[in-house]
Amino acid sequence: MELTYTPKGDYLIPDLMLPEEETHIGKYGMLRKTYLKNHRKGMYASLMLSGKLMEHLTETDRTAREHIGRITAKLLESSPAPDKADDPMGWTGHMNSLNHQAEETVLAELIYR
């Protein structure tokens, strides 16, 4: 790796740039970033300095969404929802409850570890 330097007064400052990527980080990626920043400062700094933070956050977000979908499907099999046409509010409440259960599991196992 070849470095270039910019003179600033009596010093030569290395021209270091992190790769700029336009990546959308979802809810779970942002939660993971906040957790790392506040509770796992060494891991956060290591990922940031190596340029792998965005990759880690994107992967965490994708994995969390997949897990929530699978867990919700399993919960729906064990606890079927009421008919949406007959009881739309009951169906919505039941599905929200299943999603919250799945999200709590994912937050504990994937985001806050």
C-alpha positions, 0 to 999 in steps of 0.5 A: 500500500502506497501512502501519499502525504500533504504538507501542513506547515512543518508536518506531512499529514498522510492522505487517509480516506475511508471508503465512502459507501452509500449503504442504508442501515435499517432499524436493527443495524442502527440499534447494533451501532448504538449498542457497540458505541455505548457498551463495546467500545473496543469492538466498535473502534476496531470495526470502524478503523478496519473499515468493516463497520458498515458491512457488519451493521448491514449484515446484522440488519439483514440477519435480524430481519430474516430471523424475525420473519422465521420466528414469526412464522413459527409462532403463527403455526403454534398460535394461529391468528383469528380470521382477518375478514371476521376480526380485523382488529383481533388479527392485527393485535395478534400479529403485532404481538407475534412480531414483538415476541420475535423482535424481543428474541432477536434483540436479545440474541443478535443485537445486544450480545 
